[in-house]
C-alpha cells in the first residue's frame, strides 16, 4: 500500500500539446506547497534520456517517484502522454495500492488542434507533422472507464478549477513549509 487515506493521486494523460503540463503546473500553483509533479517528459527525456517504448525504464521511475512522494505525505500529479498499452498496468497498480482518493483525467484535443498548438511552441518547431501524427492516438483511454475526459473546449482555468474541486484539493490546506 502507498500514501495515506488523505493523499490525492491525480493522473493527467493525453496526446502531445493537449495541456497536461500546463494544467499540472496550474494545479500546483493553485494548491501551493505539498503537491508533487511527476512529469513523464522530465523523467524520460531529461533524467534518463530515453525514447518512449514498451518496457522502458521511465515507467518504473515514474512509479517509484510517485510512490515516494505519496509516502512522504505529498499529493501527486502524474502527467504525460502515458500511452495506455505501455503505462496502463503501472497506473492500475498504483491506483489500486494508493490508500487515498485517485482521480484520472484524459485531456482530449483533436489532431488539428494538436498541430496548431505545436506550431505555437518554438521549442517544438523541429517536430514534423508526420512524426506528430505517428505519436497521436485518439482517445487512448485506460481500461475500466477510470478516466474523466476533458475536451479542448475547457479553458485552462476551467480545467484547473474542475480538477481542484473534483479531487478535493480545493478544500485541503497547503503545507506550511
C-alpha positions in Angstrom: 0.0 0.0 0.0 1.1 3.6 -0.7 0.3 7.0 0.6 -2.3 7.8 3.2 -6.0 8.0 3.3 -5.8 11.7 2.7 -3.2 11.9 -0.1 -4.5 12.6 -3.5 -3.2 10.9 -6.6 -4.1 12.6 -9.9 -3.2 11.3 -13.3 -3.3 13.7 -16.3 -3.0 12.0 -19.7 -3.5 13.0 -23.3 -1.7 13.5 -26.6 1.2 15.9 -27.2 0.2 19.5 -26.7 -3.1 18.7 -25.0 -2.3 20.9 -22.0 -1.1 18.3 -19.5 2.0 20.1 -18.2 0.3 23.5 -18.2 -2.7 22.0 -16.3 -0.4 20.2 -13.8 1.5 23.5 -13.2 -1.8 25.3 -12.7 -2.9 22.8 -10.1 0.3 23.2 -8.2 0.2 27.0 -8.4 -3.3 27.0 -7.1 -2.7 24.4 -4.4 0.7 25.6 -3.1 3.3 23.5 -1.2 2.7 19.8 -0.6 1.9 18.8 -4.2 4.5 16.9 -6.2 4.6 17.0 -10.0 5.8 13.8 -11.6 6.3 14.6 -15.3 6.8 11.8 -17.8 8.8 14.1 -20.1 11.2 15.2 -17.4 11.9 11.7 -16.1 12.0 10.1 -19.5 13.8 12.7 -21.6 15.8 14.7 -19.1 16.7 12.3 -16.3 17.0 9.0 -18.3 17.4 10.4 -21.8 15.5 7.5 -23.3 12.9 7.0 -26.1 9.3 6.1 -25.2 9.0 2.4 -25.8 7.3 -0.6 -24.2 9.2 -1.7 -21.0 11.3 1.4 -20.8 13.0 2.4 -17.5 11.0 5.6 -17.1 7.8 3.6 -16.4 9.3 2.2 -13.2 10.9 5.5 -12.3 7.6 7.4 -12.6 6.0 4.7 -10.3 8.9 5.0 -7.8 8.9 8.8 -7.7 5.1 8.9 -7.3 5.1 6.3 -4.5 7.9 8.0 -2.7 6.1 11.4 -2.8 2.8 9.8 -1.7 4.5 8.0 1.2 6.1 11.3 2.2 2.6 12.8 2.5 2.6 14.8 -0.8 -0.4 14.9 -3.1 0.9 13.7 -6.5 0.1 14.7 -10.1 1.5 12.4 -12.7 1.3 13.9 -16.1 2.3 12.7 -19.6 1.2 11.1 -22.8 1.4 7.8 -20.8 0.1 5.5 -23.6 -2.4 3.1 -22.2 -0.7 0.0 -23.6 2.7 1.0 -22.1 1.8 2.7 -18.8 -1.7 1.2 -18.1 -0.5 -1.7 -15.9 1.7 0.6 -13.8 -1.0 3.2 -13.3 -3.6 0.5 -12.5 -1.3 -1.0 -9.7 -0.6 2.5 -8.4 -4.3 3.3 -8.3 -5.2 0.0 -6.6 -2.4 0.4 -4.0 -3.0 4.0 -3.2 -4.8 4.4 0.2 -6.3 7.8 -0.7 -8.5 9.0 -3.5 -7.2 8.6 -7.0 -8.5 10.6 -10.0 -7.6 10.3 -13.6 -8.2 12.8 -16.5 -7.7 12.4 -20.2 -7.2 15.8 -21.9 -8.7 15.2 -25.4 -7.5 17.5 -28.2 -8.3 16.7 -31.8 -5.2 16.2 -34.1 -5.8 19.5 -35.9 -5.7 21.4 -32.6 -2.5 19.5 -31.6 -0.9 20.7 -34.9 -1.9 24.3 -34.1 -0.6 24.1 -30.5 2.7 22.6 -31.6 3.2 25.3 -34.2 2.9 27.9 -31.4 5.7 26.4 -29.4 9.2 27.4 -30.5 10.9 24.6 -28.7 8.8 22.0 -30.6 9.3 23.5 -34.1 11.6 20.6 -35.1 8.8 18.1 -34.7 7.2 17.4 -38.1 3.6 16.7 -38.8 4.2 13.1 -39.9 6.2 12.5 -36.7 3.5 14.1 -34.6 0.8 12.0 -36.4 2.8 8.9 -35.5 2.5 9.7 -31.8 -1.1 10.8 -31.9 -3.7 8.3 -30.5 -7.3 9.5 -30.4 -8.9 8.8 -27.0 -6.3 6.4 -25.8 -8.2 5.7 -22.6 -7.2 3.4 -19.8 -9.4 0.3 -19.4 -12.2 0.3 -16.9 -13.6 3.7 -17.5 -11.4 5.2 -14.8 -10.7 8.5 -16.6 -12.7 11.6 -17.0 -12.4 13.0 -20.5 -11.8 16.8 -20.6 -12.2 18.2 -24.1 -10.4 21.1 -25.8 -13.4 23.4 -25.2 -12.5 23.5 -21.5 -10.2 26.5 -20.8 -7.1 26.1 -18.6 -8.7 28.0 -15.6 -11.9 25.8 -16.0 -9.9 22.6 -16.2 -7.8 23.5 -13.2 -10.8 24.5 -11.2 -12.7 21.4 -12.1 -9.8 19.1 -11.0 -9.2 21.1 -7.8 -12.9 20.7 -7.0 -13.4 17.0 -8.1 -10.3 15.8 -6.3 -11.0 17.7 -3.1 -7.7 19.6 -3.3 -9.7 22.9 -3.3 -10.7 22.1 0.3 -7.3 20.9 1.6 -4.6 23.1 3.1 -1.2 23.5 1.5 1.9 22.7 3.6 3.4 25.5 5.7 7.0 24.6 4.8 
